[in-house]
Amino acid sequence: MRRIFVGIILLLALSLMTFVLFFASPVDVTRYACGKNCTPEKRATTEKALGYDKPVVEQWTDFLKGIVVGRDYPDDPELQAAAPDIVTHCGAPCFGYSQVNATTVNELVKEAAPISISLATIAVIIWVLFGVLFGLLAAVTKGTLIDRGIVGLTLVAYAFPTFFTAIFLLKYVSIKWGLVPFPQYVSIADGGVGQWLLNLLLPATTLALVYLASYVRITRSFVLESLSEDYIRTAKAKGLAPRKVLFKHGLRAALTPLVTMIGLDFAGLLGGAIITESVFSFYGLGALAVRANVSYDLPTLIGLLLIAGAFVIVANIVVDVLYAYIDPRVRLD
């Protein structure tokens, strides 16, 4: 409960700082929201409709109110009464209205989020599975050719930029060799689990290779450290099977720092993998952020920033809870 309370305070602080940075800046946000052919009358209407004529603190409180109970656009009661047929309701939690796209930020996120979530989930499964497996293998074969080969190959994969790996996999694995179809996001409802997974394979592998080296080295380091502890020698002296000593006692102690890394890395990917999504033309949250930045769509940028921050905060809370189950030294009273 204490972690949740602190997380809420952090989100409030993040939203206030975001509003101050975007709306208290010298940039005329109304002009960008109004569009290219903006007349003085249209500018004034746009400013009232989006609430940009109010002080920054009042805009922030209206935004927080929309998060809790929802919000209607145009934001001005007079405009709503004059043209009730154009009123757009944004249900809670409402992250704002994008004048550039003529829809709510919620609708934009609703379209893009499943792509980023799917991509991040498959990537995490790949790099955690192979990172822990290869790290464990490197630890038990410490100093051998297998150990050096695993660490060396993962570092080579990590050294390549993300766009290079993505283009290489796309050009050769998909186009030239035809091992997998050209990646194109297909939801489970439209193509089933098989097509959904097959189309995510290349972009997820691209992301996994970036993180794989870190997880191999961290797993190897902490497994070697835990295997030198006194309780491991005690377990061996009691006659426990080597496999049980390794997995139940050695690997479990190494999982604690890995859980922290997994939570934060997964939360970061949920906010959008900009380069990978751009190369494979996956229009997830990363691509949405790029388009919003190019068009100076402040409501969308603010919504995406808060969503990404919420992902990180929730991930930290989940990691804290998982510690009680993974680390036997942690107990809740």
C-alpha positions in Angstrom: 0.0 0.0 0.0 2.9 2.4 0.7 4.4 1.6 -2.7 1.0 2.3 -4.4 0.6 5.6 -2.5 4.1 6.7 -3.5 3.4 5.7 -7.1 0.3 7.9 -7.2 2.3 10.8 -5.9 5.0 10.3 -8.6 2.3 10.2 -11.3 0.9 13.5 -10.1 4.3 15.1 -10.0 5.1 13.7 -13.5 1.8 15.1 -14.9 2.4 18.5 -13.3 6.0 18.7 -14.6 4.8 17.7 -18.1 2.2 20.4 -18.2 4.6 23.0 -17.0 7.2 22.0 -19.6 4.8 21.9 -22.5 2.2 24.6 -21.8 4.3 27.1 -19.9 6.9 27.2 -22.7 7.1 30.1 -25.1 5.8 27.9 -27.9 2.3 28.8 -29.1 0.5 25.5 -28.7 -2.8 26.9 -30.0 -1.2 27.6 -33.4 -0.1 24.0 -33.8 -3.5 22.7 -32.7 -5.3 25.1 -35.0 -3.5 23.8 -38.2 -2.0 25.5 -41.2 -5.1 27.5 -42.4 -5.8 29.1 -39.1 -7.8 32.3 -39.0 -8.1 34.4 -35.9 -11.7 33.2 -35.4 -10.7 29.6 -35.7 -7.7 30.1 -33.4 -9.9 31.6 -30.7 -12.4 28.8 -31.0 -9.7 26.1 -30.9 -8.2 27.8 -27.8 -11.5 27.7 -25.9 -12.4 24.2 -27.2 -9.2 22.7 -25.8 -9.0 24.8 -22.7 -5.7 26.5 -23.7 -7.1 29.9 -22.6 -7.0 28.8 -19.0 -4.0 29.0 -16.6 -1.6 26.0 -16.7 -2.6 24.9 -13.1 -6.3 25.0 -14.1 -5.5 23.0 -17.2 -3.7 20.5 -15.1 -6.6 20.1 -12.6 -9.0 19.6 -15.5 -6.8 17.0 -16.9 -6.6 15.1 -13.6 -10.4 15.4 -13.3 -10.7 13.8 -16.8 -8.5 10.9 -15.6 -10.9 10.2 -12.8 -14.4 10.9 -14.2 -13.8 11.5 -17.9 -14.2 14.7 -20.0 -16.1 16.2 -22.8 -14.7 18.1 -25.8 -15.0 21.0 -26.7 -14.0 21.9 -23.2 -16.0 25.1 -23.1 -19.7 24.8 -21.9 -20.8 27.6 -24.3 -19.4 25.7 -27.3 -21.0 22.5 -26.0 -24.4 24.2 -25.7 -24.1 25.9 -29.1 -23.2 22.7 -31.0 -24.1 19.6 -28.9 -23.8 17.3 -32.0 -20.0 17.8 -32.1 -19.4 17.1 -28.5 -16.9 14.1 -28.0 -17.0 12.3 -24.8 -13.7 10.9 -23.5 -14.3 8.2 -20.9 -12.2 7.8 -17.8 -9.2 7.6 -17.7 -9.2 10.4 -20.3 -5.8 11.4 -21.6 -6.9 14.3 -23.7 -8.1 15.2 -27.2 -5.9 15.3 -30.3 -7.0 18.1 -32.5 -4.4 17.0 -35.1 -6.1 13.6 -35.4 -9.6 14.8 -34.5 -10.1 12.1 -31.9 -9.3 11.4 -28.3 -5.9 10.3 -27.2 -7.6 7.2 -25.7 -8.6 6.0 -29.2 -5.1 6.5 -30.6 -3.6 4.6 -27.7 -6.3 1.9 -28.0 -5.2 1.2 -31.6 -1.4 1.4 -30.9 -1.1 -0.3 -27.5 -1.8 -3.9 -28.5 1.0 -3.8 -31.0 3.6 -2.5 -28.5 2.4 -4.8 -25.8 2.5 -7.9 -28.1 6.0 -6.9 -29.3 7.3 -6.2 -25.8 5.9 -9.5 -24.4 7.4 -11.7 -27.0 10.8 -9.9 -26.9 10.9 -10.3 -23.1 10.1 -14.0 -23.3 12.9 -14.5 -25.8 15.7 -12.6 -24.1 14.8 -13.8 -20.6 14.6 -17.4 -21.7 17.8 -17.5 -23.7 19.6 -14.9 -21.4 19.1 -17.0 -18.3 19.8 -20.3 -20.1 23.0 -19.1 -21.7 24.1 -17.3 -18.6 23.5 -20.5 -16.5 25.5 -22.5 -19.1 28.3 -20.0 -19.0 28.4 -20.1 -15.2 28.7 -23.9 -15.0 31.3 -24.0 -17.7 33.3 -21.1 -16.3 36.7 -20.5 -18.0 36.0 -23.0 -20.8 35.6 -22.3 -24.5 31.8 -22.5 -24.1 31.8 -19.8 -21.5 34.0 -17.5 -23.6 32.0 -18.2 -26.8 28.6 -17.5 -25.2 29.8 -14.2 -23.6 31.6 -13.1 -26.8 28.8 -13.9 -29.2 26.2 -12.0 -27.1 28.5 -9.0 -26.8 28.9 -9.0 -30.6 25.1 -9.1 -31.0 24.8 -6.2 -28.5 27.4 -4.1 -30.4 25.2 -3.9 -33.5 22.8 -0.9 -33.6 19.1 -1.8 -33.4 18.3 -0.5 -36.9 21.2 -2.6 -38.4 19.9 -5.8 -36.8 16.3 -5.0 -37.8 17.2 -4.3 -41.5 19.5 -7.4 -41.7 16.8 -9.7 -40.4 14.2 -8.1 -42.6 16.3 -8.1 -45.8 17.8 -11.6 -45.5 15.7 -13.7 -43.2 12.3 -12.5 -44.6 12.9 -11.1 -48.1 15.9 -13.0 -49.5 15.8 -16.4 -47.8 12.0 -16.4 -47.2 12.2 -18.2 -43.9 9.4 -16.2 -42.4 6.8 -14.0 -44.1 7.2 -10.2 -44.3 6.3 -8.9 -40.8 2.9 -7.3 -40.7 1.1 -7.1 -37.4 -1.9 -9.4 -37.2 -4.0 -9.6 -34.0 -4.9 -12.9 -32.5 -8.5 -12.3 -33.2 -7.8 -11.8 -37.0 -5.1 -14.4 -37.7 -4.9 -16.7 -34.6 -2.0 -17.3 -32.3 0.2 -18.8 -35.0 0.1 -15.9 -37.4 0.3 -13.4 -34.5 3.4 -15.0 -33.2 5.0 -15.5 -36.6 4.7 -11.9 -37.6 6.2 -10.7 -34.3 9.2 -13.1 -34.5 11.6 -10.8 -36.4 10.9 -7.5 -34.6 10.9 -9.3 -31.2 14.2 -11.0 -32.0 15.7 -7.6 -32.9 14.7 -6.2 -29.5 15.8 -9.4 -27.7 19.3 -9.3 -29.1 19.8 -5.8 -27.6 19.0 -7.0 -24.1 20.4 -10.6 -24.3 24.1 -9.8 -23.5 23.2 -8.0 -20.3 21.0 -10.8 -19.0 23.7 -13.4 -19.9 26.4 -11.5 -18.0 24.2 -10.7 -15.0 22.9 -14.3 -14.8 26.5 -15.7 -15.1 27.8 -13.3 -12.5 25.2 -13.8 -9.8 25.0 -17.6 -10.3 28.8 -17.8 -9.8 28.5 -15.6 -6.7 25.7 -17.6 -5.2 27.5 -20.9 -5.9 30.3 -19.8 -3.7 28.1 -19.1 -0.7 28.2 -21.3 2.4 24.6 -22.5 2.0 25.5 -24.0 -1.4 28.4 -25.9 0.2 26.0 -27.1 2.9 23.5 -28.3 0.4 26.2 -30.2 -1.5 27.4 -31.7 1.8 23.9 -32.9 2.5 24.0 -34.9 -0.7 21.5 -33.0 -2.8 21.6 -33.6 -6.5 23.8 -31.1 -8.4 20.8 -30.1 -10.6 18.7 -29.3 -7.5 21.5 -27.3 -5.9 22.0 -25.3 -9.1 18.4 -24.5 -9.9 16.7 -24.4 -6.5 19.5 -22.7 -4.5 21.9 -21.1 -7.0 19.6 -19.8 -9.7 16.9 -18.6 -7.3 19.3 -16.2 -5.6 20.4 -14.8 -8.9 16.8 -14.1 -10.0 16.4 -11.2 -7.6 18.4 -8.6 -9.6 17.0 -10.1 -12.8 13.5 -9.5 -11.8 14.3 -5.8 -11.3 15.8 -5.6 -14.7 13.0 -7.4 -16.4 10.4 -5.2 -14.8 12.1 -1.9 -15.8 13.1 -3.1 -19.3 9.6 -4.5 -20.0 8.0 -1.2 -18.8 10.3 0.8 -21.1 9.4 -1.3 -24.1 5.7 -0.9 -23.3 6.2 2.8 -23.9 7.2 2.0 -27.5 10.2 0.7 -29.3 10.6 3.6 -31.7 13.4 2.3 -34.0 12.2 -1.3 -34.3 8.6 -0.3 -34.9 9.7 2.2 -37.5 11.8 -0.3 -39.5 9.1 -3.0 -39.5 6.3 -0.5 -40.0 4.6 -1.6 -36.8 2.4 1.4 -35.8 2.6 1.0 -32.0 3.1 3.5 -29.2 6.7 4.3 -30.4 5.5 5.2 -33.9 2.6 7.1 -32.4 5.0 9.2 -30.4 7.1 10.0 -33.4 4.1 11.2 -35.4 2.9 13.2 -32.4 6.3 14.8 -32.1 6.5 15.7 -35.8 3.0 17.3 -35.8 3.5 18.9 -32.4 0.5 17.0 -31.0 1.0 17.9 -27.4 -2.1 16.1 -25.9 -0.9 12.9 -27.5 2.7 13.4 -26.2 1.4 14.1 -22.7 -0.8 11.0 -22.7 2.0 8.8 -24.0 4.4 10.2 -21.4 2.1 9.6 -18.5 1.2 6.1 -19.8 4.9 5.2 -20.1 5.5 6.6 -16.6 2.6 4.5 -15.2 4.1 1.4 -16.8 7.5 2.0 -15.0 5.8 2.7 -11.6 3.5 -0.3 -11.8 6.5 -2.5 -12.8 8.4 -1.4 -9.7 5.4 -2.2 -7.5 5.1 -5.7 -9.1 8.9 -6.3 -8.7 8.6 -5.4 -5.0 5.8 -7.9 -4.5 7.7 -10.6 -6.4 10.7 -10.2 -4.1 8.7 -11.8 -1.3 8.2 -15.0 -3.4 11.6 -15.2 -5.0 14.0 -14.2 -2.2 13.6 -16.4 0.9 15.2 -13.6 3.0 12.2 -11.3 2.3 9.2 -12.0 4.5 6.0 -9.9 5.0 4.7 -9.5 8.5 
